[in-house]
Amino acid sequence: MYLIGAVEVVGGIGLIIQRFSAAAGAALALMMIGAIGTHVIHSEWGMLVAASLIFLMSAVRAYLGWEDVRTLITQLTKPKASL
C-alpha cells in the first residue's frame, strides 16, 4: 500500500516537470488500470469513477506528449562520446 502511494506521489511530481510529464502520465495510466480492476472486483463504484477519470486524464497526457517520450528515450539510450 505504501509503495503504491509513493509511486503515485513520484508520478504526480513527474507530471509537474515538463520533461517527464508525458512519461509520468503513461506510467500513472498503466497503474490506474490495476486500480480500476481492483475497484471492479470489490464493487467500489464511487472509487471506480475516480480511478477511471484519473486513468483518462493520464492517458490523454501520455498520448498528447508521445513525441516527448520518444525524444526522452532516444536521449537516454544514445551512447555517450568518450573523451
Rosetta blueprint (number, residue, H / E / L):
1 M L
2 Y H
3 L H
4 I H
5 G H
6 A H
7 V H
8 E H
9 V H
10 V H
11 G H
12 G H
13 I H
14 G H
15 L H
16 I H
17 I L
18 Q H
19 R H
20 F H
21 S H
22 A H
23 A H
24 A H
25 G H
26 A H
27 A H
28 L H
29 A H
30 L H
31 M H
32 M H
33 I H
34 G H
35 A H
36 I H
37 G H
38 T H
39 H H
40 V H
41 I H
42 H L
43 S L
44 E L
45 W H
46 G H
47 M H
48 L H
49 V H
50 A H
51 A H
52 S H
53 L H
54 I H
55 F H
56 L H
57 M H
58 S H
59 A H
60 V H
61 R H
62 A H
63 Y H
64 L H
65 G L
66 W H
67 E H
68 D H
69 V H
70 R H
71 T H
72 L H
73 I H
74 T H
75 Q H
76 L H
77 T H
78 K L
79 P L
80 K L
81 A L
82 S L
83 L L
